[in-house]
Amino acid sequence: MVGSDWRAVIGWYDAAAGSCEDKLQLLFMMYDRDRSGSLSRTEVSEMIRFVYNQTIHCTRLLICTRRHRP
């Protein structure tokens, strides 16, 4: 199950300095949860589901915040 550990890694990635290759390696490590060296359908599916759910959550927060502005 994808949890808060992904949020910390994604937040770090946004602020991280480094080359494109360094960032791609980090992304691969995020997907490769079992550290097998390859990506399974389940690993990719979990990450896509997490990103989708976070997008929905942020969108709802934005809509809610806009409704309550004076």
Buried (B, 14 or more C-beta within 10 A) or exposed (E): EBEEEBEEBBEEEEEEEEEEEEEEEBBEEBBBBEEEEEBEEEBEEBBEEBEEEBEEEEEEEEEEEEEEEE
